[in-house]
Amino acid sequence: MPEISRFFGIVIRMYYADHEPPHCHASYGTASTRIRLAPVAVMGGDLPPRALRRAVQWASLPEAELLENWRLLRRKEPPLRIAPLE
């Protein structure tokens, strides 16, 4: 699963040819969650509250880039890196 961003110990990844709806996976240590894109919403998981807030905040900023990565990965093409949350 390609890594598309990393910040504050949170790693954001997307799977090649993953199921709908468009989403990304955020992990922090051994915890993880799925975040739906457009509109951004938590799809389930166990990230600690602070890491979850940061991951959702990040997913809300580069929406067009995330959706483009979703399209690329659905075509089995490499995704683009997206700037981390600062």
KOLGU-4560 file (N, C-alpha, C; in nm, 3 decimals, padded with zeros to 5 digits):
<recs>
<n_xx: 00.086 n_yy: -00.116 n_zz: 00.000 ca_xx: 00.000 ca_yy: 00.000 ca_zz: 00.000 c_xx: 00.091 c_yy: 00.123 c_zz: 00.000 mol: A seq: 1 type: MET>
<n_xx: 00.082 n_yy: 00.206 n_zz: -00.102 ca_xx: 00.170 ca_yy: 00.324 ca_zz: -00.111 c_xx: 00.143 c_yy: 00.429 c_zz: -00.003 mol: A seq: 2 type: PRO>
<n_xx: 00.251 n_yy: 00.481 n_zz: 00.049 ca_xx: 00.244 ca_yy: 00.590 ca_zz: 00.146 c_xx: 00.234 c_yy: 00.721 c_zz: 00.067 mol: A seq: 3 type: GLU>
<n_xx: 00.137 n_yy: 00.805 n_zz: 00.102 ca_xx: 00.123 ca_yy: 00.932 ca_zz: 00.030 c_xx: 00.159 c_yy: 01.052 c_zz: 00.116 mol: A seq: 4 type: ILE>
<n_xx: 00.163 n_yy: 01.035 n_zz: 00.249 ca_xx: 00.203 ca_yy: 01.144 ca_zz: 00.337 c_xx: 00.239 c_yy: 01.089 c_zz: 00.474 mol: A seq: 5 type: SER>
<n_xx: 00.315 n_yy: 01.171 n_zz: 00.549 ca_xx: 00.355 ca_yy: 01.133 ca_zz: 00.685 c_xx: 00.375 c_yy: 01.261 c_zz: 00.765 mol: A seq: 6 type: ARG>
<n_xx: 00.315 n_yy: 01.268 n_zz: 00.884 ca_xx: 00.328 ca_yy: 01.386 ca_zz: 00.970 c_xx: 00.292 c_yy: 01.349 c_zz: 01.114 mol: A seq: 7 type: PHE>
<n_xx: 00.361 n_yy: 01.405 n_zz: 01.210 ca_xx: 00.335 ca_yy: 01.384 ca_zz: 01.353 c_xx: 00.321 c_yy: 01.236 c_zz: 01.390 mol: A seq: 8 type: PHE>
<n_xx: 00.395 n_yy: 01.149 n_zz: 01.323 ca_xx: 00.387 ca_yy: 01.006 ca_zz: 01.350 c_xx: 00.271 c_yy: 00.936 c_zz: 01.283 mol: A seq: 9 type: GLY>
<n_xx: 00.190 n_yy: 01.009 n_zz: 01.206 ca_xx: 00.075 ca_yy: 00.953 ca_zz: 01.136 c_xx: 00.119 c_yy: 00.923 c_zz: 00.992 mol: A seq: 10 type: ILE>
<n_xx: 00.087 n_yy: 00.805 n_zz: 00.946 ca_xx: 00.119 ca_yy: 00.765 ca_zz: 00.809 c_xx: -00.012 c_yy: 00.751 c_zz: 00.731 mol: A seq: 11 type: VAL>
<n_xx: -00.018 n_yy: 00.816 n_zz: 00.615 ca_xx: -00.137 ca_yy: 00.810 ca_zz: 00.530 c_xx: -00.103 c_yy: 00.726 c_zz: 00.408 mol: A seq: 12 type: ILE>
<n_xx: -00.189 n_yy: 00.626 n_zz: 00.382 ca_xx: -00.168 ca_yy: 00.536 ca_zz: 00.268 c_xx: -00.299 c_yy: 00.518 c_zz: 00.193 mol: A seq: 13 type: ARG>
<n_xx: -00.285 n_yy: 00.470 n_zz: 00.070 ca_xx: -00.400 ca_yy: 00.429 ca_zz: -00.011 c_xx: -00.364 c_yy: 00.296 c_zz: -00.077 mol: A seq: 14 type: MET>
<n_xx: -00.461 n_yy: 00.208 n_zz: -00.092 ca_xx: -00.442 ca_yy: 00.081 ca_zz: -00.160 c_xx: -00.462 c_yy: 00.097 c_zz: -00.310 mol: A seq: 15 type: TYR>
<n_xx: -00.392 n_yy: 00.014 n_zz: -00.388 ca_xx: -00.420 ca_yy: 00.004 ca_zz: -00.531 c_xx: -00.555 c_yy: -00.063 c_zz: -00.549 mol: A seq: 16 type: TYR>
<n_xx: -00.637 n_yy: -00.009 n_zz: -00.639 ca_xx: -00.767 ca_yy: -00.068 ca_zz: -00.676 c_xx: -00.854 c_yy: -00.101 c_zz: -00.554 mol: A seq: 17 type: ALA>
<n_xx: -00.857 n_yy: -00.013 n_zz: -00.456 ca_xx: -00.936 ca_yy: -00.034 ca_zz: -00.334 c_xx: -01.085 c_yy: -00.017 c_zz: -00.363 mol: A seq: 18 type: ASP>
<n_xx: -01.169 n_yy: -00.063 n_zz: -00.272 ca_xx: -01.315 ca_yy: -00.056 ca_zz: -00.285 c_xx: -01.365 c_yy: 00.087 c_zz: -00.268 mol: A seq: 19 type: HIS>
<n_xx: -01.482 n_yy: 00.116 n_zz: -00.321 ca_xx: -01.549 ca_yy: 00.245 ca_zz: -00.302 c_xx: -01.605 c_yy: 00.250 c_zz: -00.160 mol: A seq: 20 type: GLU>
<n_xx: -01.633 n_yy: 00.365 n_zz: -00.104 ca_xx: -01.611 ca_yy: 00.498 ca_zz: -00.158 c_xx: -01.464 c_yy: 00.536 c_zz: -00.149 mol: A seq: 21 type: PRO>
<n_xx: -01.423 n_yy: 00.642 n_zz: -00.222 ca_xx: -01.284 ca_yy: 00.687 ca_zz: -00.213 c_xx: -01.245 c_yy: 00.715 c_zz: -00.068 mol: A seq: 22 type: PRO>
<n_xx: -01.129 n_yy: 00.661 n_zz: -00.027 ca_xx: -01.086 ca_yy: 00.678 ca_zz: 00.112 c_xx: -00.935 c_yy: 00.658 c_zz: 00.123 mol: A seq: 23 type: HIS>
<n_xx: -00.882 n_yy: 00.696 n_zz: 00.236 ca_xx: -00.741 ca_yy: 00.670 ca_zz: 00.266 c_xx: -00.734 c_yy: 00.600 c_zz: 00.402 mol: A seq: 24 type: CYS>
<n_xx: -00.618 n_yy: 00.547 n_zz: 00.430 ca_xx: -00.593 ca_yy: 00.475 ca_zz: 00.556 c_xx: -00.490 c_yy: 00.556 c_zz: 00.635 mol: A seq: 25 type: HIS>
<n_xx: -00.520 n_yy: 00.584 n_zz: 00.759 ca_xx: -00.427 ca_yy: 00.655 ca_zz: 00.847 c_xx: -00.385 c_yy: 00.560 c_zz: 00.959 mol: A seq: 26 type: ALA>
<n_xx: -00.255 n_yy: 00.556 n_zz: 00.987 ca_xx: -00.208 ca_yy: 00.472 ca_zz: 01.097 c_xx: -00.118 c_yy: 00.555 c_zz: 01.188 mol: A seq: 27 type: SER>
<n_xx: -00.120 n_yy: 00.517 n_zz: 01.314 ca_xx: -00.040 ca_yy: 00.582 ca_zz: 01.417 c_xx: 00.000 c_yy: 00.471 c_zz: 01.513 mol: A seq: 28 type: TYR>
<n_xx: 00.127 n_yy: 00.431 n_zz: 01.506 ca_xx: 00.168 ca_yy: 00.314 ca_zz: 01.585 c_xx: 00.094 c_yy: 00.192 c_zz: 01.534 mol: A seq: 29 type: GLY>
<n_xx: 00.029 n_yy: 00.120 n_zz: 01.622 ca_xx: -00.047 ca_yy: 00.002 ca_zz: 01.582 c_xx: -00.194 c_yy: 00.032 c_zz: 01.555 mol: A seq: 30 type: THR>
<n_xx: -00.236 n_yy: 00.156 n_zz: 01.579 ca_xx: -00.376 ca_yy: 00.196 ca_zz: 01.557 c_xx: -00.394 c_yy: 00.244 c_zz: 01.413 mol: A seq: 31 type: ALA>
<n_xx: -00.515 n_yy: 00.227 n_zz: 01.361 ca_xx: -00.543 ca_yy: 00.273 ca_zz: 01.225 c_xx: -00.690 c_yy: 00.308 c_zz: 01.210 mol: A seq: 32 type: SER>
<n_xx: -00.719 n_yy: 00.380 n_zz: 01.102 ca_xx: -00.857 ca_yy: 00.414 ca_zz: 01.070 c_xx: -00.867 c_yy: 00.439 c_zz: 00.921 mol: A seq: 33 type: THR>
<n_xx: -00.988 n_yy: 00.436 n_zz: 00.868 ca_xx: -01.015 ca_yy: 00.470 ca_zz: 00.729 c_xx: -01.089 c_yy: 00.603 c_zz: 00.728 mol: A seq: 34 type: ARG>
<n_xx: -01.050 n_yy: 00.690 n_zz: 00.635 ca_xx: -01.112 ca_yy: 00.821 ca_zz: 00.624 c_xx: -01.167 c_yy: 00.837 c_zz: 00.483 mol: A seq: 35 type: ILE>
<n_xx: -01.299 n_yy: 00.855 n_zz: 00.475 ca_xx: -01.364 ca_yy: 00.877 ca_zz: 00.346 c_xx: -01.327 c_yy: 01.016 c_zz: 00.295 mol: A seq: 36 type: ARG>
<n_xx: -01.318 n_yy: 01.028 n_zz: 00.163 ca_xx: -01.287 ca_yy: 01.155 ca_zz: 00.099 c_xx: -01.415 c_yy: 01.210 c_zz: 00.034 mol: A seq: 37 type: LEU>
<n_xx: -01.427 n_yy: 01.339 n_zz: 00.033 ca_xx: -01.533 ca_yy: 01.411 ca_zz: -00.041 c_xx: -01.673 c_yy: 01.355 c_zz: -00.022 mol: A seq: 38 type: ALA>
<n_xx: -01.740 n_yy: 01.377 n_zz: 00.085 ca_xx: -01.698 ca_yy: 01.457 ca_zz: 00.200 c_xx: -01.614 c_yy: 01.374 c_zz: 00.296 mol: A seq: 39 type: PRO>
<n_xx: -01.527 n_yy: 01.441 n_zz: 00.367 ca_xx: -01.439 ca_yy: 01.376 ca_zz: 00.463 c_xx: -01.522 c_yy: 01.326 c_zz: 00.581 mol: A seq: 40 type: VAL>
<n_xx: -01.503 n_yy: 01.198 n_zz: 00.614 ca_xx: -01.573 ca_yy: 01.138 ca_zz: 00.727 c_xx: -01.495 c_yy: 01.015 c_zz: 00.772 mol: A seq: 41 type: ALA>
<n_xx: -01.499 n_yy: 00.986 n_zz: 00.900 ca_xx: -01.432 ca_yy: 00.868 ca_zz: 00.955 c_xx: -01.518 c_yy: 00.746 c_zz: 00.925 mol: A seq: 42 type: VAL>
<n_xx: -01.455 n_yy: 00.643 n_zz: 00.871 ca_xx: -01.526 ca_yy: 00.520 ca_zz: 00.835 c_xx: -01.507 c_yy: 00.410 c_zz: 00.938 mol: A seq: 43 type: MET>
<n_xx: -01.432 n_yy: 00.439 n_zz: 01.042 ca_xx: -01.410 ca_yy: 00.339 ca_zz: 01.146 c_xx: -01.263 c_yy: 00.319 c_zz: 01.171 mol: A seq: 44 type: GLY>
<n_xx: -01.230 n_yy: 00.273 n_zz: 01.288 ca_xx: -01.092 ca_yy: 00.249 ca_zz: 01.324 c_xx: -01.068 c_yy: 00.282 c_zz: 01.469 mol: A seq: 45 type: GLY>
<n_xx: -00.940 n_yy: 00.283 n_zz: 01.507 ca_xx: -00.907 ca_yy: 00.300 ca_zz: 01.648 c_xx: -00.793 c_yy: 00.399 c_zz: 01.672 mol: A seq: 46 type: ASP>
<n_xx: -00.778 n_yy: 00.500 n_zz: 01.585 ca_xx: -00.675 ca_yy: 00.602 ca_zz: 01.611 c_xx: -00.706 c_yy: 00.676 c_zz: 01.740 mol: A seq: 47 type: LEU>
<n_xx: -00.605 n_yy: 00.712 n_zz: 01.817 ca_xx: -00.628 ca_yy: 00.795 ca_zz: 01.936 c_xx: -00.690 c_yy: 00.929 c_zz: 01.891 mol: A seq: 48 type: PRO>
<n_xx: -00.770 n_yy: 00.992 n_zz: 01.977 ca_xx: -00.842 ca_yy: 01.114 ca_zz: 01.940 c_xx: -00.755 c_yy: 01.224 c_zz: 01.877 mol: A seq: 49 type: PRO>
<n_xx: -00.639 n_yy: 01.252 n_zz: 01.933 ca_xx: -00.555 ca_yy: 01.359 ca_zz: 01.880 c_xx: -00.504 c_yy: 01.326 c_zz: 01.739 mol: A seq: 50 type: ARG>
<n_xx: -00.459 n_yy: 01.203 n_zz: 01.719 ca_xx: -00.413 ca_yy: 01.160 ca_zz: 01.586 c_xx: -00.529 c_yy: 01.159 c_zz: 01.487 mol: A seq: 51 type: ALA>
<n_xx: -00.647 n_yy: 01.119 n_zz: 01.531 ca_xx: -00.764 ca_yy: 01.118 ca_zz: 01.445 c_xx: -00.800 c_yy: 01.260 c_zz: 01.400 mol: A seq: 52 type: LEU>
<n_xx: -00.799 n_yy: 01.355 n_zz: 01.493 ca_xx: -00.828 ca_yy: 01.495 ca_zz: 01.457 c_xx: -00.730 c_yy: 01.546 c_zz: 01.352 mol: A seq: 53 type: ARG>
<n_xx: -00.603 n_yy: 01.515 n_zz: 01.371 ca_xx: -00.501 ca_yy: 01.561 ca_zz: 01.275 c_xx: -00.519 c_yy: 01.495 c_zz: 01.139 mol: A seq: 54 type: ARG>
<n_xx: -00.548 n_yy: 01.367 n_zz: 01.138 ca_xx: -00.566 ca_yy: 01.296 ca_zz: 01.011 c_xx: -00.687 c_yy: 01.350 c_zz: 00.936 mol: A seq: 55 type: ALA>
<n_xx: -00.796 n_yy: 01.376 n_zz: 01.006 ca_xx: -00.916 ca_yy: 01.431 ca_zz: 00.943 c_xx: -00.888 c_yy: 01.574 c_zz: 00.894 mol: A seq: 56 type: VAL>
<n_xx: -00.817 n_yy: 01.652 n_zz: 00.973 ca_xx: -00.781 ca_yy: 01.788 ca_zz: 00.931 c_xx: -00.698 c_yy: 01.783 c_zz: 00.803 mol: A seq: 57 type: GLN>
<n_xx: -00.599 n_yy: 01.695 n_zz: 00.799 ca_xx: -00.514 ca_yy: 01.682 ca_zz: 00.681 c_xx: -00.597 c_yy: 01.640 c_zz: 00.560 mol: A seq: 58 type: TRP>
<n_xx: -00.685 n_yy: 01.542 n_zz: 00.575 ca_xx: -00.766 ca_yy: 01.493 ca_zz: 00.463 c_xx: -00.861 c_yy: 01.600 c_zz: 00.410 mol: A seq: 59 type: ALA>
<n_xx: -00.894 n_yy: 01.697 n_zz: 00.492 ca_xx: -00.985 ca_yy: 01.804 ca_zz: 00.450 c_xx: -00.914 c_yy: 01.908 c_zz: 00.363 mol: A seq: 60 type: SER>
<n_xx: -00.781 n_yy: 01.917 n_zz: 00.371 ca_xx: -00.708 ca_yy: 02.022 ca_zz: 00.300 c_xx: -00.679 c_yy: 01.990 c_zz: 00.154 mol: A seq: 61 type: LEU>
<n_xx: -00.621 n_yy: 01.873 n_zz: 00.121 ca_xx: -00.583 ca_yy: 01.846 ca_zz: -00.018 c_xx: -00.687 c_yy: 01.761 c_zz: -00.092 mol: A seq: 62 type: PRO>
<n_xx: -00.815 n_yy: 01.793 n_zz: -00.081 ca_xx: -00.920 ca_yy: 01.706 ca_zz: -00.133 c_xx: -00.901 c_yy: 01.671 c_zz: -00.281 mol: A seq: 63 type: GLU>
<n_xx: -00.871 n_yy: 01.770 n_zz: -00.365 ca_xx: -00.854 ca_yy: 01.743 ca_zz: -00.508 c_xx: -00.735 c_yy: 01.649 c_zz: -00.532 mol: A seq: 64 type: ALA>
<n_xx: -00.626 n_yy: 01.670 n_zz: -00.458 ca_xx: -00.508 ca_yy: 01.583 ca_zz: -00.473 c_xx: -00.538 c_yy: 01.441 c_zz: -00.429 mol: A seq: 65 type: GLU>
<n_xx: -00.612 n_yy: 01.427 n_zz: -00.320 ca_xx: -00.647 ca_yy: 01.293 ca_zz: -00.271 c_xx: -00.735 c_yy: 01.220 c_zz: -00.372 mol: A seq: 66 type: LEU>
<n_xx: -00.832 n_yy: 01.289 n_zz: -00.429 ca_xx: -00.919 ca_yy: 01.225 ca_zz: -00.529 c_xx: -00.840 c_yy: 01.189 c_zz: -00.654 mol: A seq: 67 type: LEU>
<n_xx: -00.743 n_yy: 01.271 n_zz: -00.693 ca_xx: -00.659 ca_yy: 01.237 ca_zz: -00.807 c_xx: -00.576 c_yy: 01.112 c_zz: -00.776 mol: A seq: 68 type: GLU>
<n_xx: -00.522 n_yy: 01.103 n_zz: -00.655 ca_xx: -00.448 ca_yy: 00.983 ca_zz: -00.615 c_xx: -00.540 c_yy: 00.861 c_zz: -00.619 mol: A seq: 69 type: ASN>
<n_xx: -00.664 n_yy: 00.876 n_zz: -00.574 ca_xx: -00.760 ca_yy: 00.765 ca_zz: -00.578 c_xx: -00.775 c_yy: 00.717 c_zz: -00.723 mol: A seq: 70 type: TRP>
<n_xx: -00.792 n_yy: 00.811 n_zz: -00.816 ca_xx: -00.807 ca_yy: 00.774 ca_zz: -00.958 c_xx: -00.680 c_yy: 00.705 c_zz: -01.011 mol: A seq: 71 type: ARG>
<n_xx: -00.563 n_yy: 00.759 n_zz: -00.976 ca_xx: -00.438 ca_yy: 00.698 ca_zz: -01.020 c_xx: -00.425 c_yy: 00.554 c_zz: -00.969 mol: A seq: 72 type: LEU>
<n_xx: -00.451 n_yy: 00.535 n_zz: -00.843 ca_xx: -00.437 ca_yy: 00.403 ca_zz: -00.783 c_xx: -00.539 c_yy: 00.304 c_zz: -00.837 mol: A seq: 73 type: LEU>
<n_xx: -00.658 n_yy: 00.350 n_zz: -00.870 ca_xx: -00.759 ca_yy: 00.262 ca_zz: -00.930 c_xx: -00.711 c_yy: 00.211 c_zz: -01.066 mol: A seq: 74 type: ARG>
<n_xx: -00.627 n_yy: 00.292 n_zz: -01.133 ca_xx: -00.570 ca_yy: 00.252 ca_zz: -01.263 c_xx: -00.435 c_yy: 00.181 c_zz: -01.245 mol: A seq: 75 type: ARG>
<n_xx: -00.401 n_yy: 00.152 n_zz: -01.119 ca_xx: -00.275 ca_yy: 00.085 ca_zz: -01.083 c_xx: -00.152 c_yy: 00.167 c_zz: -01.123 mol: A seq: 76 type: LYS>
<n_xx: -00.167 n_yy: 00.300 n_zz: -01.115 ca_xx: -00.056 ca_yy: 00.392 ca_zz: -01.139 c_xx: -00.005 c_yy: 00.443 c_zz: -01.005 mol: A seq: 77 type: GLU>
<n_xx: 00.121 n_yy: 00.482 n_zz: -00.997 ca_xx: 00.176 ca_yy: 00.531 ca_zz: -00.869 c_xx: 00.113 c_yy: 00.664 c_zz: -00.828 mol: A seq: 78 type: PRO>
<n_xx: 00.086 n_yy: 00.680 n_zz: -00.699 ca_xx: 00.027 ca_yy: 00.805 ca_zz: -00.650 c_xx: 00.133 c_yy: 00.913 c_zz: -00.634 mol: A seq: 79 type: PRO>
<n_xx: 00.086 n_yy: 01.035 n_zz: -00.616 ca_xx: 00.173 ca_yy: 01.148 ca_zz: -00.589 c_xx: 00.183 c_yy: 01.169 c_zz: -00.438 mol: A seq: 80 type: LEU>
<n_xx: 00.296 n_yy: 01.216 n_zz: -00.390 ca_xx: 00.310 ca_yy: 01.252 ca_zz: -00.250 c_xx: 00.229 c_yy: 01.379 c_zz: -00.224 mol: A seq: 81 type: ARG>
<n_xx: 00.169 n_yy: 01.387 n_zz: -00.107 ca_xx: 00.091 ca_yy: 01.506 ca_zz: -00.068 c_xx: 00.157 c_yy: 01.566 c_zz: 00.055 mol: A seq: 82 type: ILE>
<n_xx: 00.167 n_yy: 01.697 n_zz: 00.057 ca_xx: 00.235 ca_yy: 01.768 ca_zz: 00.167 c_xx: 00.177 c_yy: 01.729 c_zz: 00.302 mol: A seq: 83 type: ALA>
<n_xx: 00.261 n_yy: 01.718 n_zz: 00.401 ca_xx: 00.215 ca_yy: 01.683 ca_zz: 00.536 c_xx: 00.146 c_yy: 01.801 c_zz: 00.604 mol: A seq: 84 type: PRO>
<n_xx: 00.074 n_yy: 01.771 n_zz: 00.709 ca_xx: 00.015 ca_yy: 01.873 ca_zz: 00.795 c_xx: 00.128 c_yy: 01.935 c_zz: 00.875 mol: A seq: 85 type: LEU>
<n_xx: 00.130 n_yy: 02.065 n_zz: 00.886 ca_xx: 00.237 ca_yy: 02.132 ca_zz: 00.961 c_xx: 00.183 c_yy: 02.206 c_zz: 01.080 mol: A seq: 86 type: GLU>
</recs>
